Amino acid sequence: MKIPRGKYDLHVHTTFCDGKNTAEETVLTAISRGMDVIGFSGHSHTPFDESYCMSVEGTGRYREEILRLRKKYRGKIKILLGIEQDLFSDIPAEGFDYVIGSVHYFKLGDEYVPVDHTAAIQKAAADRYFGGDMISLAEVYFDEVARVAETTGCDIVGHFDLVTKFNEDGRTFDVTDPRYVRAWQAAVDRLIPSGALFEINTGAITRGYRKTPYPAPDIFGYIKERGGRFILSGDVHRAENLGINCRWKVVEGHWQLDSGQ
């Protein structure tokens, strides 16, 4: 997949799923902010949890609306029809301009366990299934992430280390734990051959959960050393946040805003 030129964001949600603005409101905001490309990426249907995703019928309406807007605003902005395909979606990701492959759950037995709903739910899952061991939960999560490209056929790997959403400043587990490091390295090693881009995803920053993007700097470095490529992503759920997925760079092992970009 080629990274768009100019000012872009390909990870954008609307009222078709858990976004707060309609697709047309979002397009108009993007145009007003001088964006060159906007790619919509509605959450694919997950039958075990329909609280945040597009319905089966809504997926069809979503496709029709984005194609309508593409025609209506041609010459003003380039509009792409994408989808954020969850690992456990029941509808194939076919007929889209691109696919973001993401893991929002892992499966234990017959139960789908959410990774990023709330800190309390994540902790309860660690307590229930892993005796409170968050590293064990993270290991299972990365086992699922490792197969997201082969399962979804994605062009972009979404928020690779989403399991750290509630772990700002190491409040829930130690990201230097060797077990954790081995888990994410194994996932990277399995994903690299797919050629999928990895997001530098700032969505958790705008929603107040994090101060820096996904992935963590050491993960970024590991991916880069192995030939992985990256794409900037706002993971936008409100049109007002369009165009503020500022460029970042790793300096001495830490993320820093690149003010020169």
Beta strands, then each sheet from edge to edge (+ up, - down):
strand 1: 8-12
strand 2: 37-43
strand 3: 78-86
strand 4: 98-102
strand 5: 105-108
strand 6: 111-114
strand 7: 156-157
strand 8: 197-201
strand 9: 230-233
strand 10: 248-251
strand 11: 254-257
sheet 1: 1+ 2+ 3+ 4+ 7+ 8+ 9+
sheet 2: 5+ 6-
sheet 3: 10+ 11-
end
